[in-house]
Amino acid sequence: MPNPPSYIAYHVKDTTAGDTGEKRGVWTRVGAAWPNKDGRGFNVVLDVVPLDGRLILREPMERESAGGMQPTEMV
């Protein structure tokens, strides 16, 4: 049985959208994190390394329980 990650890693880059120049975040999943065996840290596995923006770790959400929430509305 696979061990699901405790957190999903996202790269978030701020951008402006539309004619109003509304500030929005573009979220891209870039990896995951699992707790260390001793419980004092995390093993983070990144599929890519972001060069700018922010790196955010969030608990995984079930697709059904996300309630149609867009990633830019998460934070």
N, C-alpha and C positions, 0 to 999 in steps of 0.2 A: 504494500500500500504506500503510495507516495506521501511525502511529508510536505503539506502545503506551507507556503511562506507565511510568516506573521505579518509582514508588511510588503507592499508593492512600492517600488521606487519609480518616481515620475520626474522628468525634467520639465520645468515650467518656464516658458519664455514670455515675458510681457510684450504685448504689441498693441497697436491701436487699430480699431475696426470701423469701417463705414465713414460716412461723411461727417459724423459728429465727433470722430476721434476718440470714441469710447475705449478706455483701457481694458484689455482682456488678457487672460493668460492662455497660452496654447500648451496643453498638457500632452506629453508623450511618455508612454510606459517605457522605462529603460532597464528595469531589473527587479530584484526582490531581496528580502532580508529574512534570515532565520535566527532565532536566539542561539547563543553559544551553549554548549553543554553545561557550563558552570553557571549560566544565568546572569553573567556579568557583562554582557555585550551582545553584539550581533555579527553574523557573517553576512556581508552584503555582496551580492553577485550582480554586476552591471554588464548588460549586453553591449552598451555603448558608453562612452565617457563624454558627458556634456562639457562644452568649453565656455558656456555662458549661461545666464539664467540661474534658476534655483534647482536644487535637488530636494524633493519632498518624499518622505516615507509616510504611507497611509495604510491603515488596516484594509485588507481586501473586503470588497462589498460583493454580495451576490447580485447578479444582474437584475433579478426581480426586485430585490430590496432597495435598489438605487432610486427607485421612484421616478425614473425618467430624468434624474438630476444630471446636468451637464458637468463635465470636469471643471469648467471655469466657475461653477457655483459651489464647488466643494470647499473652498477656502475663503 
